[in-house]
């Protein structure tokens, strides 16, 4: 069973403690990102993305 979640309604993660705690519960966290938008991610969020824990759903 997949344990994934959609982060909504914002794109950026403003609370890294929430992100780290959530990754203890869910395997992946998805977020919707417009094609032309570059998220302003912290180093912790970039590390999670690099490790496949946070995934972008690109909205065109």
C-alpha positions as CSV (number, residue, x, y, z in Angstrom):
1,X,0.0,0.0,0.0
2,X,1.4,3.4,-1.0
3,X,1.6,6.0,1.7
4,X,1.7,9.2,-0.2
5,X,0.2,12.6,0.5
6,X,-0.5,15.8,-1.4
7,X,0.7,19.0,0.2
8,X,-1.9,21.7,-0.6
9,X,-2.8,24.6,-1.0
10,X,0.7,26.1,-0.9
11,X,3.8,25.2,-2.9
12,X,6.6,26.0,-0.5
13,X,7.1,24.2,2.8
14,X,7.3,26.9,5.5
15,X,7.8,24.6,8.4
16,X,10.7,22.1,8.0
17,X,9.8,20.4,11.3
18,X,6.4,19.6,9.8
19,X,8.1,18.2,6.7
20,X,10.4,16.0,8.6
21,X,7.7,14.8,10.9
22,X,5.4,14.1,7.9
23,X,8.1,12.1,6.2
24,X,8.0,9.8,9.3
25,X,4.4,9.0,8.4
26,X,4.3,9.1,4.6
27,X,6.7,7.7,2.0
28,X,6.4,10.7,-0.4
29,X,4.9,14.1,-0.3
30,X,3.6,15.5,-3.6
31,X,3.0,19.2,-4.4
32,X,1.4,20.9,-7.4
33,X,3.8,23.3,-9.1
34,X,2.9,25.5,-12.1
35,X,5.3,24.9,-15.1
36,X,6.6,28.4,-15.0
37,X,7.2,28.7,-11.3
38,X,10.4,27.9,-9.4
39,X,9.8,27.1,-5.7
40,X,11.9,28.9,-3.1
41,X,13.0,25.8,-1.3
42,X,15.3,25.6,1.8
43,X,18.3,23.3,1.8
44,X,16.3,20.8,3.9
45,X,13.5,20.7,1.3
46,X,16.1,20.4,-1.6
47,X,17.7,17.4,0.2
48,X,14.2,15.8,0.5
49,X,13.6,16.4,-3.2
50,X,17.1,15.0,-4.1
51,X,16.3,11.8,-2.2
52,X,12.9,11.4,-3.9
53,X,10.8,12.1,-0.8
54,X,9.2,15.3,-2.2
55,X,7.9,15.1,-5.7
56,X,6.5,17.9,-7.9
57,X,3.4,17.5,-10.0
58,X,4.0,19.9,-12.8
59,X,0.8,21.9,-13.8
60,X,0.9,23.2,-17.4
